[in-house]
Amino acid sequence: MASDQPAASEGNALSRFLRLIRFSHTIFALPFALGALLVAAHGRPTARTLLLVLACMVLARTAAMLFNRLVDWRMDQKNPRTTGRHRLIRKPLAWLLLVITAAAFIGTSAAINSTTGWLSPIALFIVFFYSVTKRFTNLTHFFLGVALAVAPAGAWIAQTGSLALPPLILGAGVVCWVAGFDLIYATQDFDFDRREGLRSMVVRLGIARSLRLAQALHFLMFAALILFGWSAGLGWWYYAALPFVAAALIYEHTSARTLDLAGINRAFFQSNAFVSAVFVAAIVADRCF
């Protein structure tokens, strides 16, 4: 199986670091945080709140990815798909950057309001915890979903200082969405995970049943998006965009049936990036115009 990382010698230090943390995948969770923020602020968040939320999102994800790479440092060297990751950056530097980004996240969260400040260590614990779950539970995909669901909940708290029903519904949808696409992505590591004794639903259920579970989860995610629109009082712009979300999810599952590495990677990134982009564009259209 081909590696998902370019050669370590390609690019400068910054580009290698961005590849290490898969910075392009920030597009998955960020739009849901922005959408929740826009709904909570009735389409008019202050520039300060918007910038601080964006900074928190980037910092939290960067810290989480660094923690994931460090926890899996030796395991990634064994996996043909990830064998080049450890050569992208030196391990001591990765530890230093983890400490810096985690501290910066806590400081930035405290600058938003007291609630986000107090909750920031808990948020970090949640996004870090996912990285160790594969060693003791088959539900690792759902823990990843919970980690990403922190984003819309945190954005809502950043604006209002408290939680409410809409971000909880949206968070449940994000859990189902992420768990579903992570099940598809994890089919690439089925043989490696089983050989190394790592836990996942794909190892437990097999590939075919895992893909069916992913379909069911994405159906629940779509239902949650409808409920989120209802609970948040969104209008027809939002609902008009949902068929495009459904089409992207169908494309993802159609591509996954081939079990082709290139097809899975393409469907994983393109489909889920499209889902995120359509979601936030619908919120912008509904709340800001």
ZAPASE-671675 format. One line per 2 residues: number of its first residue (from 0); for each residue x, z, y of N, C-alpha, C. Coordinates in nm, 3 decimals. Layout:
# ZAPASE-671675
NUM = X/Z/Y/X/Z/Y/X/Z/Y | ...
# end
This chain:
# ZAPASE-671675
0 = 0.085/0.000/-0.120/0.000/0.000/0.000/0.088/0.000/0.124 | 0.055/-0.080/0.220/0.137/-0.091/0.340/0.122/0.031/0.428
2 = 0.229/0.061/0.503/0.226/0.174/0.596/0.140/0.141/0.716 | 0.072/0.242/0.773/-0.007/0.221/0.893/0.076/0.246/1.018
4 = 0.208/0.265/1.003/0.296/0.289/1.116/0.399/0.178/1.126 | 0.424/0.123/1.248/0.531/0.029/1.265/0.665/0.096/1.239
6 = 0.771/0.015/1.229/0.904/0.070/1.206/0.942/0.166/1.316 | 1.013/0.273/1.278/1.047/0.377/1.375/1.137/0.325/1.485
8 = 1.210/0.219/1.459/1.302/0.166/1.559/1.232/0.081/1.664 | 1.105/0.050/1.645/1.033/-0.035/1.738/0.986/0.046/1.859
10 = 1.013/-0.006/1.982/0.962/0.055/2.102/1.048/0.169/2.153 | 1.014/0.212/2.275/1.087/0.324/2.335/1.029/0.457/2.288
12 = 1.083/0.565/2.341/1.042/0.698/2.295/0.894/0.724/2.320 | 0.844/0.679/2.437/0.703/0.702/2.468/0.613/0.626/2.372
14 = 0.645/0.500/2.346/0.560/0.421/2.257/0.562/0.476/2.116 | 0.676/0.529/2.071/0.682/0.589/1.938/0.598/0.716/1.932
16 = 0.602/0.794/2.041/0.523/0.916/2.047/0.374/0.883/2.043 | 0.332/0.781/2.118/0.191/0.742/2.120/0.146/0.692/1.984
18 = 0.235/0.625/1.911/0.201/0.582/1.775/0.190/0.702/1.682 | 0.277/0.800/1.701/0.274/0.919/1.618/0.139/0.989/1.626
20 = 0.085/1.002/1.746/-0.041/1.075/1.764/-0.162/0.980/1.761 | -0.136/0.853/1.731/-0.244/0.753/1.728/-0.330/0.763/1.854
22 = -0.263/0.747/1.969/-0.329/0.768/2.098/-0.449/0.676/2.117 | -0.442/0.556/2.059/-0.554/0.463/2.075/-0.683/0.517/2.016
24 = -0.674/0.610/1.921/-0.793/0.667/1.859/-0.861/0.772/1.947 | -0.802/0.801/2.064/-0.867/0.891/2.160/-1.003/0.836/2.200
26 = -1.018/0.704/2.190/-1.142/0.639/2.233/-1.261/0.683/2.147 | -1.237/0.742/2.031/-1.348/0.783/1.946/-1.425/0.902/2.004
28 = -1.356/1.011/2.034/-1.425/1.132/2.079/-1.448/1.135/2.228 | -1.360/1.075/2.306/-1.368/1.085/2.451/-1.502/1.038/2.508
30 = -1.557/0.923/2.466/-1.686/0.880/2.522/-1.800/0.978/2.497 | -1.797/1.050/2.385/-1.903/1.148/2.360/-1.891/1.268/2.452
32 = -1.768/1.305/2.485/-1.749/1.411/2.584/-1.796/1.366/2.721 | -1.761/1.244/2.759/-1.804/1.192/2.889/-1.955/1.177/2.896
34 = -2.015/1.131/2.785/-2.160/1.117/2.783/-2.229/1.251/2.800 | -2.181/1.353/2.730/-2.239/1.487/2.744/-2.222/1.539/2.885
36 = -2.105/1.515/2.944/-2.080/1.561/3.081/-2.174/1.493/3.179 | -2.194/1.363/3.165/-2.282/1.289/3.256/-2.426/1.336/3.244
38 = -2.470/1.361/3.122/-2.608/1.409/3.103/-2.624/1.548/3.164 | -2.527/1.636/3.139/-2.535/1.772/3.191/-2.532/1.774/3.343
40 = -2.459/1.680/3.403/-2.446/1.674/3.549/-2.546/1.580/3.614 | -2.642/1.531/3.535/-2.742/1.437/3.587/-2.676/1.315/3.652
42 = -2.566/1.273/3.591/-2.499/1.152/3.635/-2.404/1.170/3.751 | -2.385/1.293/3.799/-2.303/1.314/3.918/-2.206/1.433/3.901
44 = -2.117/1.427/3.805/-2.017/1.535/3.797/-1.920/1.524/3.914 | -1.863/1.635/3.956/-1.762/1.628/4.061/-1.636/1.562/4.006
46 = -1.558/1.504/4.095/-1.433/1.440/4.054/-1.341/1.542/3.988 | -1.340/1.664/4.040/-1.255/1.769/3.984/-1.293/1.799/3.839
48 = -1.422/1.820/3.815/-1.467/1.850/3.679/-1.438/1.734/3.585 | -1.465/1.613/3.630/-1.441/1.495/3.548/-1.294/1.484/3.508
50 = -1.205/1.500/3.604/-1.062/1.487/3.576/-1.012/1.600/3.485 | -1.062/1.721/3.507/-1.020/1.832/3.422/-1.070/1.816/3.278
52 = -1.192/1.767/3.262/-1.245/1.742/3.128/-1.163/1.634/3.058 | -1.132/1.526/3.130/-1.048/1.421/3.072/-0.912/1.475/3.029
54 = -0.853/1.558/3.115/-0.723/1.616/3.083/-0.732/1.705/2.960 | -0.837/1.787/2.952/-0.856/1.873/2.836/-0.871/1.793/2.708
56 = -0.946/1.684/2.716/-0.966/1.601/2.598/-0.833/1.546/2.547 | -0.754/1.490/2.637/-0.626/1.430/2.597/-0.531/1.536/2.544
58 = -0.525/1.649/2.613/-0.433/1.756/2.572/-0.472/1.815/2.436 | -0.602/1.841/2.417/-0.647/1.900/2.291/-0.620/1.806/2.175
60 = -0.652/1.678/2.195/-0.630/1.582/2.086/-0.481/1.566/2.056 | -0.399/1.560/2.161/-0.255/1.546/2.141/-0.199/1.665/2.064
62 = -0.239/1.786/2.104/-0.194/1.906/2.033/-0.240/1.905/1.888 | -0.365/1.864/1.866/-0.419/1.861/1.729/-0.343/1.761/1.643
64 = -0.313/1.644/1.698/-0.241/1.543/1.621/-0.098/1.587/1.593 | -0.033/1.650/1.688/0.102/1.702/1.665/0.101/1.807/1.555
66 = 0.002/1.897/1.560/-0.009/1.999/1.456/-0.031/1.934/1.320 | -0.116/1.832/1.316/-0.143/1.761/1.191/-0.016/1.697/1.135
68 = 0.061/1.633/1.223/0.184/1.568/1.177/0.285/1.670/1.126 | 0.294/1.784/1.192/0.389/1.886/1.150/0.348/1.950/1.017
70 = 0.219/1.978/1.002/0.170/2.038/0.877/0.191/1.941/0.760 | 0.171/1.813/0.785/0.182/1.711/0.680/0.317/1.640/0.679
72 = 0.416/1.697/0.743/0.545/1.629/0.761/0.603/1.580/0.628 | 0.612/1.668/0.530/0.669/1.628/0.402/0.573/1.542/0.322
74 = 0.443/1.572/0.330/0.344/1.495/0.255/0.340/1.351/0.304 | 0.351/1.330/0.435/0.346/1.195/0.489/0.464/1.110/0.441
76 = 0.576/1.175/0.412/0.692/1.101/0.363/0.669/1.046/0.223 | 0.579/1.108/0.147/0.551/1.064/0.011/0.445/0.955/0.006
78 = 0.358/0.954/0.106/0.246/0.861/0.107/0.291/0.725/0.158 | 0.276/0.616/0.080/0.320/0.485/0.125/0.256/0.441/0.257
80 = 0.134/0.489/0.284/0.065/0.448/0.408/0.124/0.515/0.531 | 0.186/0.631/0.513/0.232/0.709/0.629/0.381/0.739/0.623
82 = 0.453/0.670/0.540/0.591/0.708/0.511/0.685/0.700/0.631 | 0.650/0.622/0.735/0.739/0.609/0.850/0.713/0.707/0.962
84 = 0.610/0.788/0.950/0.570/0.873/1.062/0.679/0.971/1.104 | 0.745/1.032/1.008/0.842/1.137/1.041/0.964/1.083/1.113
86 = 0.982/0.949/1.111/1.096/0.890/1.180/1.065/0.852/1.325 | 0.940/0.868/1.366/0.901/0.832/1.502/0.948/0.934/1.606
88 = 0.965/1.059/1.563/1.004/1.164/1.655/1.073/1.274/1.575 | 1.167/1.344/1.637/1.235/1.454/1.568/1.142/1.575/1.558
90 = 1.152/1.645/1.448/1.061/1.756/1.422/1.071/1.867/1.527 | 1.191/1.909/1.570/1.196/2.014/1.675/1.128/1.972/1.804
92 = 1.140/1.843/1.838/1.074/1.794/1.959/0.922/1.797/1.941 | 0.875/1.765/1.822/0.732/1.771/1.795/0.678/1.913/1.813
94 = 0.753/2.014/1.765/0.713/2.153/1.784/0.708/2.190/1.932 | 0.808/2.146/2.007/0.811/2.176/2.150/0.693/2.113/2.222
96 = 0.664/1.989/2.190/0.551/1.920/2.254/0.418/1.984/2.215 | 0.410/2.034/2.093/0.288/2.103/2.050/0.265/2.228/2.135
98 = 0.368/2.307/2.156/0.355/2.428/2.237/0.316/2.393/2.381 | 0.378/2.289/2.436/0.351/2.250/2.575/0.207/2.202/2.590
100 = 0.163/2.114/2.500/0.027/2.059/2.515/-0.079/2.164/2.488 | -0.055/2.254/2.393/-0.153/2.360/2.366/-0.165/2.454/2.485
102 = -0.051/2.491/2.544/-0.053/2.579/2.661/-0.119/2.509/2.780 | -0.090/2.381/2.797/-0.150/2.304/2.907/-0.300/2.293/2.889
104 = -0.346/2.279/2.764/-0.491/2.273/2.738/-0.558/2.403/2.778 | -0.500/2.516/2.739/-0.559/2.645/2.773/-0.562/2.664/2.925
106 = -0.452/2.629/2.992/-0.447/2.642/3.137/-0.547/2.553/3.207 | -0.560/2.429/3.160/-0.655/2.335/3.221/-0.798/2.380/3.197
108 = -0.825/2.430/3.077/-0.960/2.482/3.047/-0.996/2.598/3.138 | -0.900/2.687/3.162/-0.924/2.802/3.250/-0.951/2.758/3.393
110 = -0.897/2.643/3.431/-0.918/2.593/3.567/-1.059/2.537/3.587 | -1.129/2.509/3.479/-1.266/2.455/3.491/-1.363/2.567/3.523
112 = -1.376/2.663/3.433/-1.456/2.783/3.460/-1.415/2.891/3.360 | -1.463/3.011/3.381/-1.420/3.123/3.298/-1.461/3.107/3.152
114 = -1.578/3.046/3.130/-1.626/3.029/2.992/-1.535/2.934/2.913 | -1.504/2.820/2.972/-1.414/2.727/2.903/-1.276/2.788/2.883
116 = -1.233/2.870/2.979/-1.105/2.935/2.963/-1.102/3.030/2.845 | -1.205/3.114/2.832/-1.210/3.209/2.721/-1.227/3.139/2.587
118 = -1.299/3.027/2.586/-1.326/2.957/2.460/-1.213/2.864/2.417 | -1.119/2.835/2.505/-1.016/2.734/2.474/-0.931/2.770/2.352
120 = -0.890/2.896/2.332/-0.814/2.926/2.208/-0.897/2.902/2.082 | -1.028/2.928/2.090/-1.116/2.903/1.975/-1.124/2.753/1.949
122 = -1.134/2.675/2.057/-1.137/2.529/2.041/-1.010/2.478/1.975 | -0.896/2.532/2.016/-0.769/2.491/1.955/-0.766/2.528/1.807
124 = -0.813/2.648/1.775/-0.815/2.690/1.635/-0.898/2.592/1.551 | -1.012/2.551/1.604/-1.100/2.459/1.529/-1.031/2.325/1.506
126 = -0.971/2.269/1.611/-0.910/2.137/1.595/-0.781/2.143/1.512 | -0.714/2.258/1.511/-0.596/2.274/1.426/-0.635/2.296/1.279
128 = -0.742/2.370/1.258/-0.779/2.414/1.123/-0.805/2.296/1.031 | -0.859/2.188/1.085/-0.886/2.071/1.002/-0.764/2.029/0.921
130 = -0.646/2.036/0.981/-0.526/1.982/0.919/-0.486/2.053/0.790 | -0.533/2.175/0.771/-0.496/2.248/0.649/-0.607/2.247/0.544
132 = -0.724/2.197/0.577/-0.839/2.208/0.487/-0.823/2.126/0.360 | -0.746/2.017/0.367/-0.732/1.931/0.251/-0.663/2.001/0.135
134 = -0.604/2.116/0.163/-0.533/2.190/0.059/-0.622/2.285/-0.020 | -0.746/2.309/0.030/-0.829/2.406/-0.041/-0.977/2.372/-0.049
136 = -1.023/2.262/0.015/-1.165/2.228/0.009/-1.184/2.077/0.007 | -1.292/2.035/-0.058/-1.327/1.894/-0.058/-1.402/1.853/0.068
138 = -1.435/1.949/0.153/-1.516/1.921/0.271/-1.433/1.890/0.395 | -1.309/1.850/0.376/-1.218/1.826/0.487/-1.274/1.727/0.588
140 = -1.350/1.627/0.542/-1.406/1.526/0.631/-1.504/1.590/0.731 | -1.576/1.691/0.686/-1.671/1.758/0.773/-1.600/1.850/0.873
142 = -1.488/1.909/0.831/-1.410/1.988/0.925/-1.352/1.899/1.036 | -1.314/1.776/1.001/-1.270/1.682/1.104/-1.385/1.653/1.200
144 = -1.504/1.635/1.145/-1.621/1.612/1.230/-1.647/1.726/1.325 | -1.635/1.850/1.275/-1.653/1.966/1.361/-1.547/1.968/1.472
146 = -1.423/1.931/1.436/-1.316/1.928/1.536/-1.349/1.832/1.650 | -1.403/1.715/1.617/-1.437/1.619/1.721/-1.565/1.656/1.793
148 = -1.653/1.730/1.725/-1.778/1.772/1.789/-1.754/1.876/1.897 | -1.636/1.937/1.898/-1.601/2.030/2.006/-1.604/1.959/2.142
150 = -1.574/1.828/2.141/-1.562/1.753/2.266/-1.692/1.752/2.349 | -1.806/1.706/2.294/-1.928/1.708/2.376/-1.975/1.849/2.411
152 = -1.957/1.944/2.320/-1.995/2.082/2.350/-1.911/2.137/2.464 | -1.781/2.112/2.458/-1.692/2.161/2.563/-1.722/2.099/2.697
154 = -1.753/1.968/2.697/-1.784/1.901/2.823/-1.912/1.956/2.885 | -2.010/1.987/2.801/-2.136/2.043/2.851/-2.111/2.181/2.914
156 = -2.032/2.263/2.845/-1.999/2.396/2.898/-1.918/2.384/3.026 | -1.832/2.284/3.035/-1.753/2.264/3.156/-1.843/2.240/3.277
158 = -1.954/2.172/3.255/-2.045/2.142/3.366/-2.142/2.255/3.395 | -2.197/2.317/3.290/-2.306/2.412/3.308/-2.266/2.557/3.285
160 = -2.155/2.580/3.217/-2.115/2.717/3.185/-2.179/2.774/3.061 | -2.265/2.694/2.993/-2.332/2.743/2.872/-2.371/2.624/2.786
162 = -2.413/2.653/2.662/-2.459/2.548/2.572/-2.610/2.530/2.584 | -2.660/2.419/2.528/-2.804/2.392/2.527/-2.833/2.305/2.405
164 = -2.959/2.273/2.384/-2.999/2.195/2.267/-2.936/2.056/2.263 | -2.936/1.979/2.373/-2.882/1.841/2.364/-2.739/1.832/2.311
166 = -2.643/1.911/2.360/-2.507/1.897/2.305/-2.496/1.944/2.160 | -2.582/2.036/2.119/-2.581/2.079/1.980/-2.628/1.965/1.888
168 = -2.732/1.895/1.932/-2.780/1.780/1.854/-2.675/1.670/1.852 | -2.616/1.643/1.969/-2.512/1.541/1.975/-2.393/1.580/1.889
170 = -2.356/1.708/1.893/-2.245/1.755/1.811/-2.272/1.736/1.663 | -2.396/1.762/1.620/-2.432/1.740/1.479/-2.419/1.592/1.444
172 = -2.458/1.506/1.537/-2.443/1.363/1.515/-2.298/1.322/1.503 | -2.213/1.381/1.586/-2.070/1.350/1.581/-2.011/1.395/1.449
174 = -2.052/1.512/1.400/-2.004/1.560/1.270/-2.036/1.458/1.160 | -2.161/1.411/1.157/-2.202/1.314/1.056/-2.128/1.181/1.073
176 = -2.112/1.137/1.197/-2.043/1.011/1.224/-1.898/1.017/1.179 | -1.828/1.122/1.219/-1.686/1.134/1.187/-1.666/1.153/1.037
178 = -1.746/1.240/0.975/-1.733/1.261/0.830/-1.757/1.130/0.756 | -1.853/1.052/0.803/-1.881/0.924/0.738/-1.766/0.826/0.749
180 = -1.713/0.808/0.870/-1.604/0.710/0.879/-1.475/0.763/0.819 | -1.458/0.896/0.815/-1.338/0.949/0.751/-1.345/0.932/0.599
182 = -1.463/0.939/0.543/-1.480/0.910/0.400/-1.436/0.766/0.370 | -1.477/0.673/0.455/-1.437/0.534/0.436/-1.286/0.521/0.447
184 = -1.229/0.582/0.549/-1.084/0.574/0.572/-1.007/0.638/0.456 | -1.061/0.747/0.401/-0.991/0.820/0.296/-0.986/0.745/0.164
186 = -1.067/0.640/0.149/-1.059/0.562/0.025/-0.921/0.498/0.010 | -0.851/0.478/0.122/-0.716/0.421/0.115/-0.619/0.514/0.044
188 = -0.644/0.644/0.050/-0.553/0.744/-0.007/-0.603/0.802/-0.138 | -0.701/0.738/-0.200/-0.762/0.793/-0.320/-0.659/0.822/-0.429
190 = -0.577/0.724/-0.462/-0.479/0.742/-0.569/-0.374/0.846/-0.532 | -0.326/0.841/-0.406/-0.223/0.936/-0.363/-0.277/1.078/-0.362
192 = -0.396/1.098/-0.305/-0.453/1.233/-0.297/-0.477/1.291/-0.436 | -0.525/1.209/-0.528/-0.551/1.259/-0.664/-0.420/1.294/-0.733
194 = -0.318/1.212/-0.711/-0.188/1.237/-0.775/-0.123/1.364/-0.722 | -0.138/1.389/-0.590/-0.074/1.504/-0.527/-0.159/1.631/-0.533
196 = -0.280/1.621/-0.588/-0.366/1.737/-0.597/-0.432/1.775/-0.466 | -0.442/1.680/-0.373/-0.508/1.707/-0.246/-0.659/1.691/-0.262
198 = -0.733/1.767/-0.182/-0.878/1.769/-0.197/-0.947/1.681/-0.094 | -1.050/1.612/-0.138/-1.137/1.536/-0.049/-1.261/1.498/-0.129
200 = -1.367/1.461/-0.059/-1.488/1.418/-0.128/-1.463/1.288/-0.203 | -1.371/1.207/-0.157/-1.340/1.082/-0.225/-1.279/1.111/-0.362
202 = -1.190/1.209/-0.368/-1.131/1.248/-0.496/-1.238/1.308/-0.587 | -1.326/1.386/-0.531/-1.428/1.452/-0.612/-1.536/1.356/-0.661
204 = -1.583/1.268/-0.572/-1.697/1.183/-0.604/-1.657/1.045/-0.655 | -1.536/1.002/-0.625/-1.499/0.864/-0.653/-1.533/0.775/-0.534
206 = -1.479/0.656/-0.533/-1.493/0.569/-0.416/-1.636/0.522/-0.395 | -1.701/0.474/-0.500/-1.836/0.418/-0.484/-1.934/0.521/-0.431
208 = -1.935/0.640/-0.490/-2.028/0.744/-0.445/-1.992/0.795/-0.306 | -1.864/0.796/-0.273/-1.822/0.837/-0.140/-1.872/0.740/-0.034
210 = -1.869/0.613/-0.064/-1.919/0.513/0.032/-2.069/0.526/0.051 | -2.141/0.560/-0.055/-2.285/0.583/-0.041/-2.312/0.708/0.044
212 = -2.230/0.811/0.024/-2.245/0.932/0.107/-2.216/0.899/0.254 | -2.117/0.816/0.279/-2.086/0.775/0.416/-2.205/0.703/0.480
214 = -2.272/0.621/0.402/-2.390/0.553/0.454/-2.499/0.652/0.494 | -2.522/0.751/0.408/-2.623/0.852/0.438/-2.587/0.932/0.562
216 = -2.460/0.966/0.577/-2.416/1.041/0.694/-2.433/0.960/0.822 | -2.407/0.831/0.816/-2.423/0.749/0.936/-2.570/0.726/0.968
218 = -2.656/0.728/0.868/-2.800/0.726/0.896/-2.841/0.852/0.971 | -2.788/0.968/0.928/-2.818/1.094/0.996/-2.761/1.093/1.138
220 = -2.643/1.034/1.154/-2.584/1.026/1.287/-2.674/0.945/1.380 | -2.728/0.834/1.329/-2.816/0.751/1.412/-2.943/0.827/1.450
222 = -2.996/0.902/1.354/-3.114/0.984/1.383/-3.082/1.089/1.489 | -2.962/1.147/1.482/-2.922/1.247/1.581/-2.910/1.186/1.720
224 = -2.864/1.063/1.730/-2.856/0.997/1.860/-2.995/0.979/1.920 | -3.093/0.946/1.836/-3.231/0.934/1.885/-3.281/1.069/1.934
226 = -3.257/1.174/1.856/-3.300/1.308/1.896/-3.228/1.355/2.021 | -3.102/1.320/2.035/-3.028/1.357/2.156/-3.092/1.292/2.278
228 = -3.127/1.165/2.268/-3.193/1.098/2.380/-3.323/1.165/2.417 | -3.400/1.206/2.315/-3.527/1.275/2.341/-3.503/1.410/2.406
230 = -3.411/1.490/2.353/-3.389/1.625/2.405/-3.330/1.623/2.545 | -3.254/1.517/2.577/-3.191/1.508/2.709/-3.277/1.432/2.810
232 = -3.390/1.382/2.766/-3.478/1.309/2.857/-3.422/1.176/2.902 | -3.349/1.108/2.814/-3.291/0.979/2.851/-3.397/0.870/2.847
234 = -3.369/0.761/2.918/-3.466/0.654/2.934/-3.437/0.533/2.849 | -3.502/0.421/2.888/-3.500/0.303/2.802/-3.363/0.237/2.792
236 = -3.277/0.253/2.896/-3.141/0.199/2.887/-3.069/0.255/2.765 | -3.086/0.382/2.743/-3.019/0.447/2.630/-3.072/0.395/2.497
238 = -3.203/0.391/2.484/-3.261/0.349/2.356/-3.237/0.201/2.329 | -3.227/0.121/2.434/-3.200/-0.021/2.416/-3.062/-0.047/2.358
240 = -2.970/0.048/2.379/-2.834/0.032/2.328/-2.820/0.073/2.182 | -2.912/0.152/2.131/-2.897/0.205/1.996/-2.895/0.098/1.886
242 = -2.970/-0.012/1.898/-2.957/-0.117/1.794/-2.815/-0.171/1.782 | -2.740/-0.174/1.892/-2.601/-0.221/1.886/-2.514/-0.120/1.809
244 = -2.545/0.009/1.825/-2.475/0.111/1.747/-2.503/0.090/1.598 | -2.630/0.067/1.566/-2.667/0.045/1.425/-2.596/-0.077/1.368
246 = -2.586/-0.184/1.447/-2.519/-0.306/1.400/-2.371/-0.280/1.371 | -2.306/-0.200/1.457/-2.164/-0.169/1.436/-2.145/-0.087/1.309
248 = -2.234/0.007/1.284/-2.223/0.089/1.163/-2.246/0.004/1.038 | -2.341/-0.087/1.044/-2.366/-0.176/0.930/-2.244/-0.263/0.903
250 = -2.182/-0.315/1.009/-2.060/-0.395/0.994/-1.949/-0.314/0.928 | -1.936/-0.189/0.969/-1.832/-0.103/0.912/-1.852/-0.085/0.762
252 = -1.975/-0.061/0.721/-2.001/-0.038/0.579/-1.992/-0.168/0.499 | -2.029/-0.278/0.558/-2.014/-0.407/0.491/-1.867/-0.437/0.465
254 = -1.783/-0.411/0.564/-1.639/-0.433/0.549/-1.578/-0.339/0.447 | -1.628/-0.215/0.441/-1.571/-0.115/0.350/-1.593/-0.153/0.204
256 = -1.696/-0.230/0.175/-1.725/-0.265/0.036/-1.614/-0.348/-0.027 | -1.536/-0.418/0.054/-1.430/-0.502/0.001/-1.312/-0.419/-0.049
258 = -1.300/-0.294/0.004/-1.187/-0.206/-0.027/-1.054/-0.272/0.002 | -1.055/-0.361/0.100/-0.932/-0.427/0.145/-0.871/-0.344/0.257
260 = -0.740/-0.313/0.248/-0.677/-0.225/0.345/-0.692/-0.276/0.487 | -0.662/-0.404/0.508/-0.672/-0.460/0.643/-0.817/-0.456/0.692
262 = -0.910/-0.484/0.602/-1.051/-0.483/0.641/-1.099/-0.344/0.677 | -1.057/-0.243/0.600/-1.097/-0.106/0.629/-1.040/-0.061/0.763
264 = -0.912/-0.090/0.786/-0.851/-0.052/0.914/-0.919/-0.119/1.031 | -0.950/-0.247/1.015/-1.016/-0.321/1.122/-1.156/-0.265/1.149
266 = -1.231/-0.243/1.041/-1.366/-0.190/1.057/-1.362/-0.050/1.114 | -1.266/0.030/1.068/-1.254/0.169/1.116/-1.236/0.173/1.266
268 = -1.140/0.096/1.317/-1.111/0.104/1.460/-1.215/0.029/1.543 | -1.240/-0.096/1.509/-1.328/-0.178/1.592/-1.471/-0.123/1.594
270 = -1.524/-0.091/1.479/-1.663/-0.046/1.473/-1.682/0.087/1.544 | -1.595/0.183/1.518/-1.614/0.315/1.578/-1.580/0.317/1.726
272 = -1.482/0.236/1.767/-1.455/0.223/1.910/-1.576/0.161/1.980 | -1.638/0.064/1.915/-1.757/-0.001/1.972/-1.872/0.098/1.983
274 = -1.893/0.178/1.878/-1.999/0.280/1.882/-1.979/0.374/2.000 | -1.856/0.423/2.018/-1.826/0.514/2.128/-1.850/0.448/2.263
276 = -1.802/0.324/2.277/-1.814/0.254/2.405/-1.961/0.226/2.439 | -2.039/0.184/2.342/-2.181/0.157/2.366/-2.253/0.285/2.404
278 = -2.221/0.395/2.338/-2.286/0.523/2.369/-2.263/0.563/2.513 | -2.137/0.564/2.557/-2.111/0.610/2.693/-2.162/0.510/2.796
280 = -2.158/0.379/2.764/-2.211/0.280/2.857/-2.362/0.298/2.875 | -2.431/0.332/2.767/-2.575/0.356/2.776/-2.605/0.479/2.861
282 = -2.524/0.584/2.847/-2.543/0.704/2.929/-2.518/0.672/3.076 | -2.412/0.599/3.104/-2.381/0.562/3.242/-2.495/0.483/3.303
284 = -2.546/0.383/3.228/-2.655/0.301/3.278/-2.780/0.383/3.302 | -2.805/0.479/3.215/-2.928/0.558/3.225/-2.920/0.663/3.335
286 = -2.805/0.727/3.349/-2.794/0.840/3.440/-2.741/0.805/3.578 | -2.664/0.698/3.587/-2.593/0.670/3.713/-2.652/0.556/3.793
288 = -2.745/0.484/3.737/-2.800/0.367/3.811/-2.952/0.372/3.816
# end
